[in-house]
Each structure stands twice: as structure tokens, then as C-alpha cells.
């Protein structure tokens, strides 16, 4: 199937300028036009383009005023905006960049320059969107992560006092035993398939999230009767019993336990719903597992603090500290944290004999070009994105200076580290906007810390 063209909104009060820009872009992009800032704002109430080309000098509402309105609206703030202008003064460019513009294109348009800049900006925007989604997704199962589901539930419940929902807290029974028996790789397969089972059962308005370890949430948004929720619980239980073992070993006995809290009767925020669902889940665990229970049914005595608080707290603690970041790629930390990781790694090298490489990546200008401070921040952001998506989960990176990043690569030899560095440079060159900017690298070693 042919990929849908990106959508660009051209805003200019001069019809000739719109026609010239459209002639350059029409073969590669889907275009819409507006002849004033007001028309552009009205258009954005109905549609969200992938990029806005915005003229600076327009009557009544100029480009700067229009951009401020766009950025003030959460629904449009993330749309990249490029100014079209005849004003090549540095002060005008700085003003636009401070307001949130991605770039400036000077009139009269150079077709190749216009296409190149727009292509690069849209590539960067796609990368930003991918990173945003990745930050919300669990790296293993590809369902939502803890941070996202907490925010999702809170935003939904904050919309009004009449919000209704069902909050299902699930975990796999005896999952640690399965991990010990079949190995962690099989455990990862189990978790991924468990997530797929839940996603296959819920509706499009609902959400599945992994909180950490084998603990998951199903959030059923809207008015659900108890019988409907029971049916969903029973379907999950049945599919886990019958389908999940096949992904590892037919002899493997797998089941799940489910605690259910209903909104608003059991709570009207994430923490209260989680707490009630957790108590219901704990009851199931203590009474045979492989079942579900509603907190609101009040058929059970919630365990007393003397009986269960310590074990329940340990259960939660194990899940929380086992939670892994939803980010893909390198682990980005602040410089002080990077130093602690370096020192920790160096202590064990004399015992493990492992090779750990360092790559120092430096931004440089060529042909006598001088990089302005405000320009450098954007370049370094592009380099950071490139590093994070180019590396493995076990790699670590930090910003070393205003124009340098350093990367730590465990388990790699010199040749492999060089390949990694070249991959980062190649990817950066693909998305960078200016030809007179390059990234260079040098490779070093993490030295083993000698025992005194």
C-alpha cells in the first residue's frame, strides 16, 4: 500500500507566494492553504497538518502572533512551524526561534533548499514522535508502561465527576517458578504473549499496560456492567490457561489472578483504584489463584496488617524495583550519574575481563562556519536523539560538554565500537540540517580499577 503523503499547511497573504511554494511541494506533499493568520488558526481547529509554512509579514495578525497562538494550544503546540520571510536579519531569526519556530526559509524560494529543509525537519519530527511513543511503551511487550497508564487514567478521570471505568490488576501465578524452570528468555515470551491475549480481548477505547515484572493493568474506559467485566475476566483466565502454555511448553501450567476495582464506587483516581484492585488481587492469591474478584463485592475480609501488610509490601517492592524503563536504545543519564556508573563498571573489570569502550562524539563546524549558541542546542538535541536510538539497552550516554557526548559500550572490542561510532555519525548526517556541521569521534577504554 502506498504511504500517505505528509500534510503541509502554507500560510501567506500573497497568492503568488502560495502558488510558487505549492509548485515546489505538490509532488511530494499533500497541501492546504490559508491567506491569513486567522484563517490558519481556524483551519487548525479542524485539521492537524504535519508541518506549517508560515509567512512572517501579514496584515492584522503577523507570523509571530500566529505562532504564539499555535504554541499556546496543547492540540497544536507540537506541530513544527517554518517561517517564510524576506527578512534575513539575525535578530528576526532569533525572535522566531525563541517563539518555537523550527527554521526559516528565505524568499524568493530556492526549490532544492526548500525541499531539503522540509524533508529534514519532517525526518526529525518522525524521530521525535517515535521516541515519544517509545517512552510511553513497555520495551518488552509493547503495551503501555506504568508512567503512561497512570497519566492516562488520571486524565480520563479528571474530565468530570461522572466518569465510569473498571480497573483490572493482573499478574501471572507462579511466574518466578516458570522463569526458573524454562529460563528468562522463555519468561519474556510468556509476558509478551500474555500482553497479546489481553489486547485481543479489550475494545478500542480500553488500554493494557505493564506496570513491571508480571504485573499488568487493563483499564476499561466508560460504563461497563459487572457482568461485562466478569465476562472479560473469564475470557482472560481461559485464554491464559489454554493458549499461553503453548508458547513455551504444553506441560507448563500457567494461570493468572485478577483484582477488580470499579470507578467511581471504589475510587476516582489512579492510586485509590490501584489500592482497591491490589487488595482484591491479594485475596485471589491467598485463595487458590487462577480467579478474579471484585473489591466492591465485600465478600472477603481484607487481611489485617498483622497478617499481610509486610508480605504485601514486599510483593509491591519486588515489582517496583524490577520495573524496567520503557525507553529503547541507550540509557541517558546526567554526567554525575555517568561517573558513578563508570567507577562501578571499572571495579569489576579486573575480575570479568570484559572490554568496555568509550566513544567521545564532538560537534565541529567546517569551512570556517561559526556555530551560534542557540543553534548549538538544537544540534546537540539531534545528536542525543541519534545516540539514544542507535545504541543498545545496556549502553550508557551523557552530555560531556556543550558540544560533546560520551558513550559507554560494555562488551565491545575496538572494531565493533568503531562500527557503532560510524553508525551514529551516518545517522546524524542523514537528519542534520546544515552541511557545514559534522560530528567526529575518538574511541577509548574504561580502565579496570586496581585494588589497593
Secondary structure, 3 states (H helix, E strand, C coil): CCCCCCEEEEECCCHHHHHHHHHHHCCCCEEEEECCHHHHHHHHCCCCCCEEEEECCCCCCCHHHHHHHHHHCCCCCCCEEEEEECCCCHHHHHHHHHHCCCEEEECCCCHHHHHHHHHHHHHHHHHHHHHHHHHHECCCCCCEEHHHHHHHHHHHHCCCCCCCEEEEEEEECCHHHHHHHHCHHHHHHHHHHHHHHHHHHCCCCCEEEEEECCEEEEEEECCCCHHHHHHHHHHHHHHHHHCHHHHCCCCCCCCEEEEEEEECCCCCCHHHHHHHHHHHHHHHHHCCCCCEEEHHHCCCCCCCHHHHHHHHHHHHHHHHHHCCCCCCCCEECCHHHHHHHHHHHHHHHHHHCCCEEEEEEEEEECCCCCCCHHHHHHHHHHHHHHHHHHCCCCCEEEEEECCEEEEEEECCCHHHHHHHHHHHHHHHHHHCCCCCEEEEEEEEECCCCCCC
